[in-house]
Amino acid sequence: MNKNKNMMIPVIAFCAVVFFCSLVGIFAVVIRADKDNHVADNTANGNANAKVELRELYESFEKKKFDKDYGVFVGLNPRNKSALFGYKIVVIDAEYFSKDDIDILHKNGIKVLSYLNMGSVEKFRDYYGEFEDITLGEYKNWEDEYWIDTSSENWKKHIKQLSEDLTKKGVDGFFVDNCDVYYYHAEQKIYDGLIDMLKELNEIGKYIVINGGDYFVRMYLQDEFQKNKLFDAVNQESLFTAINFEDSSFVRQEIETTEYYKEYLESCKANDVQVFVTEYTKDKHLENLSEKYCYEK
């Protein structure tokens, strides 16, 4: 996930074109990092209603094309929250937003999903030192970020507490990142740890999006999806585009990878999983290619 971590490390000036894929409709929004960026208790019924509202809001996007349905702003400084006005669903790192900030977004008709890093930990987080001893190695291409041992009971408790704290701020759901840890460390205990945390998260009753994590999601859809649905949607990055980390340029995704992701997303939709696509590009042709795919699907 492209994260702007300007609180403690330099800005990553990437652009993201975010597409909503439905059976009928499509939308897109361009998001750019800027130099200023960094990163009421709800009743059970209220949480359940918010989950239903978000699923229904997603379905409403199928009816027509919108300009500002959904935007991913993980690195947004809370001072710049007015940039979110006009969107229907936004993803932010609510760890750095106050309850009052989120209340203001709600008053402007915005549903708020909070970034939740379940499979890795960044050094700029205040709590990094507590979990340094259970890291599993560097996260390639993302400086100062490390895969985490998701089987750790201390990590599970941390994610549970963090999700509860974010819920108290009033977020409507969670954008869960780095379930890809199971691909890089394909051990049963890593898979089980992710499942345990998602079960805890699901009990809150919020809308849950899994960002990436296709290897983990495929396994879950095969093994457990029909028994216990733990998430509502997936967000797939780089369907048609990719980042060349050697020179920070945007390139065309390899055809074989594109075809793999297409098949994967079709399997998700076949299992009633809602689908979002995030592209990284400045190329209008590739943007149009993604739009066309989303519109047709």
C-alpha positions as CSV (number, residue, x, y, z in Angstrom):
1,M,0.0,0.0,0.0
2,N,1.4,3.4,-1.0
3,K,1.6,5.3,2.3
4,N,2.7,8.9,2.9
5,K,4.6,8.7,6.1
6,N,5.7,12.4,6.4
7,M,5.3,12.4,10.2
8,M,8.8,10.8,10.4
9,I,10.1,10.0,7.0
10,P,10.1,11.8,3.6
11,V,7.0,12.2,1.5
12,I,6.4,9.6,-1.2
13,A,5.1,11.5,-4.1
14,F,3.0,8.8,-5.9
15,C,-0.3,9.2,-7.7
16,A,-3.0,6.7,-7.3
17,V,-6.0,6.3,-9.6
18,V,-8.7,4.5,-7.6
19,F,-11.4,2.6,-9.5
20,F,-14.6,1.0,-8.2
21,C,-15.4,-2.2,-10.1
22,S,-19.0,-3.3,-10.2
23,L,-21.2,-5.2,-12.6
24,V,-22.4,-2.0,-14.2
25,G,-20.7,1.2,-13.1
26,I,-17.2,2.7,-12.6
27,F,-15.7,5.7,-11.0
28,A,-12.2,7.1,-10.6
29,V,-10.4,9.7,-8.6
30,V,-6.8,10.9,-8.8
31,I,-5.0,11.3,-5.4
32,R,-1.7,13.1,-5.1
33,A,0.6,13.3,-2.0
34,D,1.4,16.9,-1.0
35,K,4.2,18.2,1.2
36,D,1.9,18.9,4.1
37,N,0.7,15.3,4.4
38,H,1.4,12.8,7.3
39,V,-0.1,10.5,8.6
40,A,-19.0,8.1,20.4
41,D,-18.9,4.7,21.1
42,N,-21.3,2.9,18.7
43,T,-23.9,0.4,19.8
44,A,-23.9,-3.1,18.3
45,N,-27.0,-2.2,16.2
46,G,-25.4,1.1,15.1
47,N,-22.3,-0.8,13.9
48,A,-24.5,-3.4,12.1
49,N,-26.5,-0.6,10.4
50,A,-23.3,1.2,9.3
51,K,-22.0,-2.1,7.7
52,V,-25.3,-2.5,5.9
53,E,-25.3,1.1,4.8
54,L,-21.8,0.8,3.3
55,R,-22.7,-2.4,1.4
56,E,-25.8,-0.6,0.1
57,L,-23.8,2.5,-0.8
58,Y,-21.4,0.3,-2.8
59,E,-24.4,-1.2,-4.7
60,S,-25.7,2.3,-5.4
61,F,-22.5,3.1,-7.3
62,E,-23.6,0.5,-9.9
63,K,-26.5,2.7,-10.9
64,K,-24.4,5.5,-12.5
65,K,-21.0,7.0,-12.8
66,F,-19.8,9.3,-10.0
67,D,-16.7,11.5,-9.9
68,K,-16.0,11.2,-6.1
69,D,-17.5,8.0,-4.8
70,Y,-14.4,6.6,-3.1
71,G,-10.9,7.9,-2.3
72,V,-7.9,6.5,-0.6
73,F,-6.1,9.2,1.5
74,V,-3.9,7.2,3.8
75,G,-1.3,10.0,4.2
76,L,-3.6,12.9,4.7
77,N,-2.9,15.4,7.4
78,P,-6.1,16.0,9.5
79,R,-5.6,19.7,8.9
80,N,-6.4,19.1,5.3
81,K,-9.6,17.1,5.9
82,S,-11.6,19.6,3.8
83,A,-10.0,17.9,0.8
84,L,-12.3,14.9,1.5
85,F,-15.5,16.9,1.3
86,G,-17.7,15.7,-1.6
87,Y,-16.6,12.1,-1.4
88,K,-19.0,9.3,-0.3
89,I,-16.4,6.9,1.1
90,V,-12.8,7.7,2.1
91,V,-9.9,5.7,3.5
92,I,-7.8,7.6,6.0
93,D,-5.3,6.6,8.8
94,A,-7.7,7.5,11.6
95,E,-5.1,6.8,14.2
96,Y,-4.0,10.4,13.5
97,F,-7.6,11.9,13.3
98,S,-9.6,12.9,16.4
99,K,-13.2,12.0,17.0
100,D,-14.1,15.6,16.3
101,D,-12.4,15.3,12.9
102,I,-14.4,12.2,12.0
103,D,-17.6,13.8,13.2
104,I,-17.0,16.7,10.8
105,L,-16.5,14.2,7.9
106,H,-19.8,12.5,8.9
107,K,-21.6,15.8,9.0
108,N,-20.5,16.3,5.4
109,G,-22.0,13.0,4.4
110,I,-18.8,11.0,4.3
111,K,-18.4,7.4,5.4
112,V,-15.0,6.8,6.9
113,L,-12.8,3.6,6.6
114,S,-9.7,3.6,8.7
115,Y,-6.4,2.1,7.5
116,L,-5.4,-0.9,9.8
117,N,-2.0,-2.5,9.2
118,M,-2.6,-6.1,10.3
119,G,0.4,-7.8,8.7
120,S,3.4,-5.4,9.2
121,V,4.6,-2.6,11.3
122,E,6.2,0.7,10.4
123,K,9.1,2.3,12.5
124,F,7.3,5.6,12.6
125,R,4.5,4.2,14.7
126,D,4.8,5.0,18.4
127,Y,4.4,1.4,19.3
128,Y,7.0,0.0,17.0
129,G,9.5,-0.8,19.8
130,E,6.9,-3.0,21.5
131,F,6.9,-5.4,18.6
132,E,10.3,-5.1,17.1
133,D,11.2,-8.6,18.5
134,I,8.4,-10.3,16.6
135,T,9.2,-8.8,13.1
136,L,9.9,-11.3,10.3
137,G,12.1,-9.2,8.1
138,E,12.1,-6.1,5.9
139,Y,9.2,-5.2,3.7
140,K,10.8,-5.0,0.3
141,N,10.6,-1.5,-1.3
142,W,9.1,0.1,1.8
143,E,11.8,1.5,3.9
144,D,11.5,1.1,7.7
145,E,8.5,-1.3,7.5
146,Y,8.7,-4.9,8.6
147,W,6.5,-8.0,8.3
148,I,5.0,-9.1,11.7
149,D,4.4,-12.5,13.3
150,T,0.6,-12.5,13.2
151,S,0.5,-15.5,15.5
152,S,1.8,-13.4,18.4
153,E,-0.8,-13.0,21.1
154,N,0.6,-9.6,22.0
155,W,0.1,-8.4,18.3
156,K,-3.4,-9.8,18.3
157,K,-4.2,-7.9,21.5
158,H,-2.7,-4.7,20.0
159,I,-4.8,-5.0,16.8
160,K,-7.9,-5.6,18.9
161,Q,-7.2,-2.6,21.1
162,L,-6.4,-0.4,18.2
163,S,-9.6,-1.3,16.3
164,E,-11.6,-0.6,19.4
165,D,-10.0,2.8,19.8
166,L,-10.7,3.6,16.2
167,T,-14.3,2.5,16.6
168,K,-14.7,4.9,19.5
169,K,-13.6,7.7,17.2
170,G,-16.6,6.8,15.0
171,V,-15.1,5.1,12.0
172,D,-17.5,3.2,9.8
173,G,-15.2,0.4,8.8
174,F,-11.6,-0.8,8.3
175,F,-9.2,-1.0,5.3
176,V,-7.0,-3.9,6.4
177,D,-3.6,-4.0,4.9
178,N,-0.7,-6.5,4.5
179,C,-2.4,-9.8,4.8
180,D,0.2,-10.5,2.2
181,V,2.4,-11.5,5.1
182,Y,0.9,-15.0,4.5
183,Y,2.4,-15.1,1.0
184,Y,5.9,-14.1,2.2
185,H,5.7,-16.3,5.3
186,A,3.3,-19.1,4.2
187,E,3.0,-20.8,7.6
188,Q,-0.2,-22.1,9.1
189,K,0.3,-20.0,12.3
190,I,0.5,-16.8,10.2
191,Y,-2.8,-17.7,8.4
192,D,-4.4,-18.6,11.7
193,G,-3.3,-15.4,13.3
194,L,-4.9,-13.3,10.5
195,I,-8.1,-15.3,10.8
196,D,-8.1,-14.7,14.6
197,M,-7.7,-11.0,14.2
198,L,-10.3,-10.8,11.4
199,K,-12.8,-12.7,13.6
200,E,-12.2,-10.2,16.4
201,L,-12.6,-7.3,14.0
202,N,-15.8,-8.8,12.5
203,E,-17.4,-8.9,15.9
204,I,-17.4,-5.1,16.0
205,G,-19.8,-5.2,13.1
206,K,-18.1,-2.7,10.8
207,Y,-17.5,-2.8,7.0
208,I,-14.1,-4.5,6.3
209,V,-12.0,-4.2,3.1
210,I,-9.0,-6.4,2.6
211,N,-6.3,-4.5,0.6
212,G,-4.2,-6.9,-1.5
213,G,-3.6,-10.2,0.2
214,D,-4.8,-12.3,-2.7
215,Y,-2.9,-15.4,-1.6
216,F,-4.6,-15.2,1.8
217,V,-8.0,-14.3,0.4
218,R,-7.9,-17.2,-2.0
219,M,-7.1,-19.6,0.8
220,Y,-9.9,-18.2,2.9
221,L,-12.5,-18.3,0.1
222,Q,-11.6,-22.0,-0.5
223,D,-11.5,-23.1,3.1
224,E,-13.8,-21.0,5.3
225,F,-15.8,-18.3,3.4
226,Q,-19.0,-20.2,3.4
227,K,-18.7,-21.0,7.1
228,N,-18.0,-17.5,8.4
229,K,-17.8,-14.4,6.3
230,L,-15.2,-12.1,7.8
231,F,-14.9,-9.3,5.3
232,D,-17.1,-7.4,2.8
233,A,-14.7,-6.3,0.0
234,V,-11.2,-6.5,-1.4
235,N,-9.1,-3.6,-2.8
236,Q,-6.6,-4.8,-5.5
237,E,-3.7,-2.6,-6.3
238,S,-1.9,-2.6,-9.7
239,L,-4.2,-4.5,-11.9
240,F,-3.0,-2.7,-15.1
241,T,-0.2,-0.6,-13.7
242,A,2.8,-1.1,-11.5
243,I,5.5,0.9,-9.8
244,N,9.2,0.7,-10.9
245,F,10.8,1.2,-7.5
246,E,14.3,1.6,-9.0
247,D,13.4,5.0,-10.4
248,S,9.9,5.6,-8.8
249,S,8.2,5.5,-12.2
250,F,4.9,4.1,-13.2
251,V,4.8,1.3,-15.8
252,R,2.4,-1.1,-17.4
253,Q,1.7,-4.2,-15.3
254,E,3.0,-7.5,-16.8
255,I,0.2,-9.1,-18.9
256,E,0.4,-12.4,-17.0
257,T,0.0,-10.6,-13.7
258,T,-3.0,-8.6,-15.0
259,E,-4.7,-11.8,-16.1
260,Y,-4.1,-13.5,-12.8
261,Y,-5.6,-10.5,-10.9
262,K,-8.6,-10.5,-13.3
263,E,-9.3,-14.1,-12.5
264,Y,-8.8,-13.5,-8.8
265,L,-11.3,-10.6,-8.7
266,E,-13.9,-12.6,-10.6
267,S,-13.6,-15.3,-8.0
268,C,-14.1,-12.7,-5.3
269,K,-17.2,-11.3,-6.9
270,A,-18.6,-14.8,-7.4
271,N,-18.4,-15.2,-3.6
272,D,-20.3,-11.9,-3.0
273,V,-17.1,-10.0,-2.2
274,Q,-17.3,-6.4,-3.4
275,V,-14.3,-5.2,-5.4
276,F,-12.3,-2.0,-5.6
277,V,-9.2,-1.5,-7.8
278,T,-6.3,1.0,-7.2
279,E,-3.9,1.9,-10.0
280,Y,-0.7,3.9,-9.9
281,T,-0.2,5.8,-13.1
282,K,0.1,9.2,-14.9
283,D,-0.6,7.5,-18.2
284,K,-4.0,8.4,-19.6
285,H,-4.1,5.3,-21.8
286,L,-3.6,3.0,-18.8
287,E,-6.2,5.0,-16.8
288,N,-8.7,4.5,-19.6
289,L,-7.8,0.8,-19.8
290,S,-8.7,0.4,-16.2
291,E,-11.9,2.4,-16.5
292,K,-13.0,0.3,-19.5
293,Y,-12.4,-2.9,-17.6
294,C,-14.3,-1.7,-14.5
295,Y,-17.2,-0.4,-16.6
296,E,-17.5,-3.7,-18.5
297,K,-17.4,-5.7,-15.2
